[in-house]
Structure formats: C-alpha cells, structure tokens
Amino acid sequence: MATVEECEVVRDAVRGLCEPLTRFILRSWELADDFFVSRDMPEDDHRGGRAHLARQLLRRELRLADSLGGWRLPKKCTPNSEVKLVKDAMSLKVLRPGVGGAVPAPGVNLARMRYYRNPELTLFGADASNLIAAWSISAKTHQPIIRIVRPTSIWKSLRPEEIDIDFFLPASPGQLDELSFVPSDEGLELPFFVGDEDEEEGGDVSPNGG
C-alpha cells in the first residue's frame, strides 16, 4: 500500500505536467480528428487511427515544449514511438485507456511487464516510480481526462488493475492541492480522491482504481 508520503512525492512530481500535458493532448487529438474528418475517414473504417496519429503529434508537441516541469522525452525513440516521459529516476508512460476507461493491461511484452511491477520502488522509493497516464477525451466536455496511476504488478485484460496510487491530473497545478488521500476499503491502496466537481464525469476514484 502506498503511504501518504509516496502519494505526495508523485503528486508533486507531476505538478508541472498539469497545464502542458492537458493542452498538448487536446491539441494533438483535435489535429488528428480534423485530419480524418476532412478526408471523410470515419472511425468505423479506421478504428484507432485517430489515436495513433494523436500519439505521434503528442510526441512532437512534447519534444518541442519549452518546459514540462522537469520532465522530458528520452532521446532514443522506441520502435512503436511510445510516449514516455522521464524525470530523474521517475517515468511516466502516456497511454490510451482500455475497455471501460481502465488502464491497459501490460500484455505479454516483457519490458512492459517489468515496468508495471515497479521493481525500483524497493531500492529508491517513490522517486523512482513507474507511472502511467491513461488519457481520453470527454464526450461531454470535449476536454482531456488524464488518469495517473502507479501499477504494482501485472494483470490480465478485463481483470482488476493492480495499482496503489490513482488520481486524475487537473489542468491547473493549483487544483492538485485540493486532492486528499483516502485509503481503500480493503486497506490495499491509498489513492487520491477527487471531490464533487469530478463525480459528474465519473472521476470518483473507486477503491480498486477502476
């Protein structure tokens, strides 16, 4: 179970990403959507195409950004051009959510399985956390929803997520200070709990992070 101190370390580490990550995700998604719409390419015939293009555009935005609160893209690009940010010993993978908004399962990729297990935590503590930012665009507000989690182990698709920190990244860093820490009923996690303003969008964090 994550401690309050670990939650605070993660919260403070992502503070500088609130505004730029929200803005860049929205811009990238809008550009990708315009590309497909202008060419009469419906999502039914090009499923996932917008998300793939948006990922490439997001990489460009992050690469050209003046400031990301100490975060940066690694110089070496992976074969699938994943969006991964690093800050000292901490890492953040930016992914699209899976079914029902869940964090995507690691699958059978050994590197991703190791990432999900957060092996560095026992050596370096929360400062070496492997984090995931699962993002989507709200159908109601048309604004990005960015869910930050820290996985602790691997899980299979459609199974409960194995995480111990779970909160929604606000667009303003000042809103992070309004988050409080609430342990789960099972006593296995200590996620963030976002107040009433997020409940309308399904932002109420459930005990198992789902």
C-alpha positions in Angstrom: 0.0 0.0 0.0 1.3 3.5 -0.9 2.0 5.8 2.0 0.8 9.4 2.2 4.4 10.5 1.7 4.7 8.4 -1.5 1.4 9.9 -2.8 2.8 13.4 -2.1 6.0 12.6 -3.9 4.1 11.5 -7.0 1.7 14.4 -6.8 4.5 17.0 -6.6 6.4 15.3 -9.4 3.6 15.6 -11.9 2.6 19.2 -10.9 4.5 20.7 -13.8 2.6 18.5 -16.3 -0.9 19.7 -15.4 -1.2 22.5 -17.9 1.1 21.4 -20.7 0.1 17.8 -20.9 -3.6 18.7 -20.9 -3.1 21.4 -23.6 -0.9 19.2 -25.8 -3.2 16.2 -25.6 -6.2 18.3 -26.6 -4.3 20.0 -29.5 -3.0 16.6 -30.8 -6.4 15.0 -30.6 -8.1 17.9 -32.4 -5.5 17.9 -35.2 -5.8 14.1 -35.6 -9.6 14.4 -35.7 -9.5 17.2 -38.2 -7.3 15.1 -40.5 -9.7 12.2 -40.5 -12.9 14.3 -40.8 -11.6 16.4 -43.6 -10.8 13.2 -45.6 -14.2 11.6 -44.9 -12.5 8.7 -43.0 -15.0 7.5 -40.4 -13.7 5.8 -37.3 -15.6 2.6 -38.1 -13.4 2.1 -41.2 -10.2 3.4 -39.5 -10.6 2.3 -35.9 -7.8 3.5 -33.7 -6.4 5.7 -36.5 -7.0 9.0 -34.7 -5.4 7.7 -31.5 -2.3 6.6 -33.4 -1.9 9.9 -35.2 -2.6 11.8 -32.0 0.2 9.9 -30.3 2.7 10.9 -32.9 1.5 14.5 -32.8 1.7 14.5 -29.0 5.3 13.3 -29.2 6.1 16.2 -31.4 4.4 18.7 -29.0 6.3 17.3 -26.0 9.6 17.3 -27.9 9.2 21.0 -28.8 7.9 22.1 -25.4 9.8 24.8 -23.6 9.1 23.5 -20.2 7.5 20.3 -18.8 8.2 20.8 -15.1 11.5 18.9 -15.3 10.1 16.1 -17.4 11.5 15.2 -20.9 11.2 12.7 -23.7 14.1 10.2 -23.9 16.4 10.9 -26.8 16.0 7.3 -28.1 12.7 6.6 -29.7 11.2 3.1 -29.4 10.0 1.2 -32.5 6.3 1.9 -31.8 7.1 5.6 -30.9 5.6 5.3 -27.4 5.0 8.5 -25.4 7.2 8.2 -22.3 8.4 11.0 -20.1 11.2 10.8 -17.6 12.1 13.0 -14.6 15.3 11.9 -12.9 14.5 8.3 -11.8 10.8 8.6 -12.3 9.0 7.5 -15.5 5.5 8.2 -17.0 4.0 6.3 -19.9 1.2 8.2 -21.7 -1.3 5.6 -22.9 -4.8 5.4 -24.2 -7.2 3.6 -21.8 -8.6 0.1 -22.3 -12.1 -1.2 -22.1 -14.3 1.0 -19.9 -11.6 3.5 -19.3 -9.3 1.0 -17.5 -5.6 1.2 -17.6 -4.5 -1.1 -20.4 -3.1 -4.4 -19.2 0.6 -5.0 -19.8 0.1 -8.0 -22.1 2.9 -10.4 -22.8 5.6 -7.7 -23.5 8.4 -8.4 -21.0 9.6 -4.8 -20.8 6.1 -3.5 -20.1 5.5 -6.3 -17.5 8.7 -5.2 -15.7 7.6 -1.6 -15.9 4.2 -2.4 -14.3 5.9 -4.3 -11.4 7.8 -1.1 -10.4 10.9 -3.0 -9.3 12.8 0.2 -8.5 10.4 1.1 -5.7 12.2 -1.1 -3.1 15.5 0.5 -3.9 14.8 4.2 -4.5 11.3 4.7 -3.1 8.6 6.8 -4.7 11.1 9.0 -6.5 11.7 6.0 -8.9 8.0 5.3 -9.5 7.0 3.9 -12.9 3.7 5.8 -13.6 1.0 5.6 -16.3 -1.1 8.4 -17.6 -4.2 7.0 -19.3 -5.9 9.7 -21.3 -9.2 10.1 -23.1 -11.4 12.9 -24.4 -14.6 13.5 -22.5 -17.7 13.1 -24.7 -19.5 15.7 -22.6 -16.9 18.5 -22.2 -14.6 17.6 -25.1 -11.7 18.1 -22.7 -8.9 15.6 -21.9 -9.3 13.3 -18.9 -5.9 12.2 -17.7 -5.7 9.4 -15.1 -2.4 9.0 -13.3 -1.8 5.6 -11.7 1.2 3.7 -10.2 1.0 0.0 -11.1 2.3 -2.5 -8.6 2.0 -5.8 -10.6 0.7 -7.2 -13.8 -2.9 -8.2 -14.6 -4.8 -9.7 -17.5 -7.2 -7.8 -19.7 -10.6 -7.2 -18.1 -9.2 -8.2 -14.7 -8.9 -5.7 -11.7 -6.0 -3.3 -12.0 -3.0 -3.8 -9.7 -2.3 -0.2 -8.6 -1.7 1.7 -5.4 -1.9 5.3 -6.5 -4.8 6.6 -8.6 -5.9 10.2 -9.3 -7.0 12.5 -12.1 -4.5 15.1 -13.3 -6.2 18.5 -13.3 -5.5 21.2 -15.9 -4.2 23.6 -13.2 -1.4 22.7 -10.7 -3.2 24.6 -8.0 -6.0 22.0 -8.1 -3.6 19.3 -7.0 -3.5 20.9 -3.6 -7.3 20.3 -3.3 -6.8 16.5 -3.5 -6.9 14.4 -0.3 -5.7 10.9 0.4 -8.4 8.3 1.1 -7.4 4.6 1.8 -9.5 2.0 0.0 -11.9 -0.2 1.9 -9.7 -3.2 1.5 -6.7 -1.3 3.0 -4.6 -2.3 0.0 -4.2 1.1 -1.7 -4.0 4.8 -0.9 -5.2 6.6 -4.0 -6.2 10.2 -4.4 -9.8 11.1 -4.1 -11.1 14.0 -6.3 -14.0 16.0 -4.9 -17.6 16.6 -6.1 -16.7 18.5 -9.3 -15.3 15.3 -10.9 -18.1 13.0 -10.0 -20.2 14.1 -13.0 -17.5 12.8 -15.3 -17.0 9.6 -13.5 -14.0 11.0 -11.7 -14.8 9.4 -8.4 -11.9 7.0 -7.8 -13.1 3.6 -6.8 -11.2 1.5 -4.2 -9.7 -0.7 -6.9 -8.9 2.1 -9.2 -11.4 1.0 -11.8 
